[in-house]
Amino acid sequence: MVAEGKTILIAGAGPVGLAAAVELTRRGLKVRIVDAEAGPTPDNQSRALAVLPTTLAILKPSGVADRMLAEGGRILGADFSRDGKPLFSFRIKGARTPTPFILSLPQARTERILIGWLEEHGVAVEWNVSVTEIGETHRPTATLSTGECLAADAVLGCDGAHSRVREAVGIPWKGEGYPGTFSLADVRFSVPIDAHHAKISLRSGGGGTALLPFGAHEARLIGLVDDPRTLLDGLQNVSGIVWTSKFHVAFRRAERMAKGRVYLAGDAAHVHSPVGGRGMNLGIWDAGTIAFLLSKGRESEYETRRLPVVDAVLKATRRMTDLVAHPPALVKYLMPLGFPLATRIPPIRRRVSERLLALDLPQPEWLES
Ligand SMILES: Cc1cc2nc3c(=O)[nH]c(=O)nc-3n(C[C@H](O)[C@H](O)[C@H](O)COP(=O)(O)OP(=O)(O)OC[C@H]3O[C@@H](n4cnc5c(N)ncnc54)[C@H](O)[C@@H]3O)c2cc1C
């Protein structure tokens, strides 16, 4: 149980730290949130674009989800092609959720909505302040870059993949890198595009490109290629490139997600490939879970609740990434025929839809509390 009047320190004001601050504040707990950078993700960087139904359900009681829904686009399915020839279309149907779609909202905008909510509730992010050291973990103390030494009731390490908090408390980071480079490009179109359907362009030799719209004139292109410019090959009506990025991926997680009263959440606890758009979502689930548990005095359950879900996501994203990078010959041959036929059967279509929306993972039992 959180000691009366004591503060929970959140290291990192990325989407996960911000979501933790919202969830703790709405449950009546006192927070401080610090971030090493000067401000949130720059406006032009979409980063995590796909927001999944469970994330919206977690952020609904605070009212944040409604603000996100008002700003974001709705992806209702995908059209598949191979080597430029249309293969089939898939439409999300039958998924048991009030929001049966992928909300496409750039991470920079999600962060601004969370920051706006916090400001309205009297919580200001302390920018340009980093956590440099963690002392004792059972009655945690944290040293900040300002020189302040703070006794916190709990510390949440939401400080990203290179987490100082994780390192300071000595939690090992295990897993492995993945061969190949992912590239992405956010592009603007001179004419309106289909804002509700992703386009998946596969190549016979393996790999391919996904186009995820976010609005009537903008989309994210992402693929397993070395040069972001090649993502634009054959694309019509592009009027500008807003942002490009190139990165290697790894499948890693912290060996523990808690030590004493220091808890890890988001990329500080787990990283994997962007295939499936799970990263930020999984982190916001961590944030919602630790906030709920702290408010009920059940925080000792955090790690046992989250690690099985994290492991399931790492396994599933690894499988999906392998399938995209090196599709087995049988899958390549059968997919254009077998997938559209199978997904005409309602229970199969519902299963595929729910898997796509990550509703196949164990859902937080505390969602309505
Ligand atoms: C190109 C790209 C595309 C992606 N697409 C998707 C997607 O579609 N869907 C999805 O769910 N995910 C996606 N992701 C992943 C997603 O961006 C991350 O999972 C998400 O940002 C993790 O949030 P976080 O808050 O845990 O960490 P971060 O966003 O990394 O935030 C950590 C914060 O901690 C701060 N910090 C660091 N050290 C300290 C310290 N010592 N003290 C205080 N503060 C500190 C940093 O300044 C930073 O603001 C994508 C990622 C990339 C790179």
The ligand as an SDF file (V2000), in Angstrom:
LIG
                    3D

 53 58  0  0  0  0  0  0  0  0999 V2000
    9.9000    3.7080  -35.6370 C   0  0  0  0  0  0  0  0  0  0  0  0
    9.0850    3.1540  -34.5370 C   0  0  0  0  0  0  0  0  0  0  0  0
    7.7790    2.7630  -34.7770 C   0  0  0  0  0  0  0  0  0  0  0  0
    7.0170    2.2460  -33.7550 C   0  0  0  0  0  0  0  0  0  0  0  0
    5.7090    1.8930  -33.9870 N   0  0  0  0  0  0  0  0  0  0  0  0
    4.9500    1.4390  -32.9770 C   0  0  0  0  0  0  0  0  0  0  0  0
    3.5400    1.1710  -33.1360 C   0  0  0  0  0  0  0  0  0  0  0  0
    2.9650    1.3580  -34.2140 O   0  0  0  0  0  0  0  0  0  0  0  0
    2.8360    0.7480  -32.0660 N   0  0  0  0  0  0  0  0  0  0  0  0
    3.4300    0.5690  -30.8330 C   0  0  0  0  0  0  0  0  0  0  0  0
    2.7360    0.1790  -29.8780 O   0  0  0  0  0  0  0  0  0  0  0  0
    4.7430    0.8410  -30.6390 N   0  0  0  0  0  0  0  0  0  0  0  0
    5.5220    1.2690  -31.6650 C   0  0  0  0  0  0  0  0  0  0  0  0
    6.8440    1.5980  -31.4560 N   0  0  0  0  0  0  0  0  0  0  0  0
    7.4440    1.4240  -30.1420 C   0  0  0  0  0  0  0  0  0  0  0  0
    7.1730    2.6190  -29.2420 C   0  0  0  0  0  0  0  0  0  0  0  0
    7.6300    3.8470  -29.8010 O   0  0  0  0  0  0  0  0  0  0  0  0
    7.8120    2.3910  -27.9130 C   0  0  0  0  0  0  0  0  0  0  0  0
    7.4560    1.1100  -27.4700 O   0  0  0  0  0  0  0  0  0  0  0  0
    7.3470    3.4430  -26.9280 C   0  0  0  0  0  0  0  0  0  0  0  0
    7.8210    4.7130  -27.2450 O   0  0  0  0  0  0  0  0  0  0  0  0
    7.8500    3.0720  -25.5530 C   0  0  0  0  0  0  0  0  0  0  0  0
    7.4500    4.0540  -24.6740 O   0  0  0  0  0  0  0  0  0  0  0  0
    8.2150    4.2570  -23.3010 P   0  0  0  0  0  0  0  0  0  0  0  0
    7.5040    5.3900  -22.6520 O   0  0  0  0  0  0  0  0  0  0  0  0
    8.3580    2.9540  -22.6210 O   0  0  0  0  0  0  0  0  0  0  0  0
    9.6980    4.6580  -23.7180 O   0  0  0  0  0  0  0  0  0  0  0  0
   10.2260    5.9190  -24.5090 P   0  0  0  0  0  0  0  0  0  0  0  0
    9.2350    6.3940  -25.4960 O   0  0  0  0  0  0  0  0  0  0  0  0
   11.5810    5.5580  -24.9870 O   0  0  0  0  0  0  0  0  0  0  0  0
   10.3200    7.0280  -23.3900 O   0  0  0  0  0  0  0  0  0  0  0  0
   11.3250    6.9830  -22.3800 C   0  0  0  0  0  0  0  0  0  0  0  0
   11.5010    8.3800  -21.8210 C   0  0  0  0  0  0  0  0  0  0  0  0
   12.4060    8.3180  -20.7260 O   0  0  0  0  0  0  0  0  0  0  0  0
   13.2780    9.4260  -20.7780 C   0  0  0  0  0  0  0  0  0  0  0  0
   14.4910    9.0660  -20.0390 N   0  0  0  0  0  0  0  0  0  0  0  0
   15.5290    8.2950  -20.4390 C   0  0  0  0  0  0  0  0  0  0  0  0
   16.4320    8.1690  -19.4430 N   0  0  0  0  0  0  0  0  0  0  0  0
   15.9520    8.8650  -18.3910 C   0  0  0  0  0  0  0  0  0  0  0  0
   16.4040    9.0910  -17.0500 C   0  0  0  0  0  0  0  0  0  0  0  0
   17.5710    8.5740  -16.6010 N   0  0  0  0  0  0  0  0  0  0  0  0
   15.6620    9.8630  -16.2390 N   0  0  0  0  0  0  0  0  0  0  0  0
   14.4820   10.3890  -16.6720 C   0  0  0  0  0  0  0  0  0  0  0  0
   14.0000   10.2160  -17.9260 N   0  0  0  0  0  0  0  0  0  0  0  0
   14.7100    9.4450  -18.7590 C   0  0  0  0  0  0  0  0  0  0  0  0
   13.4870    9.6720  -22.2550 C   0  0  0  0  0  0  0  0  0  0  0  0
   13.8730   11.0180  -22.4830 O   0  0  0  0  0  0  0  0  0  0  0  0
   12.1060    9.3500  -22.8400 C   0  0  0  0  0  0  0  0  0  0  0  0
   11.2970   10.4870  -22.9370 O   0  0  0  0  0  0  0  0  0  0  0  0
    7.6050    2.1130  -32.4670 C   0  0  0  0  0  0  0  0  0  0  0  0
    8.9250    2.5130  -32.2360 C   0  0  0  0  0  0  0  0  0  0  0  0
    9.6640    3.0310  -33.2550 C   0  0  0  0  0  0  0  0  0  0  0  0
   11.0860    3.4670  -32.9990 C   0  0  0  0  0  0  0  0  0  0  0  0
  1  2  1  0
  2  3  1  0
  2 52  2  0
  3  4  2  0
  4  5  1  0
  4 50  1  0
  5  6  2  0
  6  7  1  0
  6 13  1  0
  7  8  2  0
  7  9  1  0
  9 10  1  0
 10 11  2  0
 10 12  1  0
 12 13  2  0
 13 14  1  0
 14 15  1  0
 14 50  1  0
 15 16  1  0
 16 17  1  0
 16 18  1  0
 18 19  1  0
 18 20  1  0
 20 21  1  0
 20 22  1  0
 22 23  1  0
 23 24  1  0
 24 25  2  0
 24 26  1  0
 24 27  1  0
 27 28  1  0
 28 29  2  0
 28 30  1  0
 28 31  1  0
 31 32  1  0
 32 33  1  0
 33 34  1  0
 33 48  1  0
 34 35  1  0
 35 36  1  0
 35 46  1  0
 36 37  1  0
 36 45  1  0
 37 38  2  0
 38 39  1  0
 39 40  1  0
 39 45  2  0
 40 41  1  0
 40 42  2  0
 42 43  1  0
 43 44  2  0
 44 45  1  0
 46 47  1  0
 46 48  1  0
 48 49  1  0
 50 51  2  0
 51 52  1  0
 52 53  1  0
M  END
$$$$
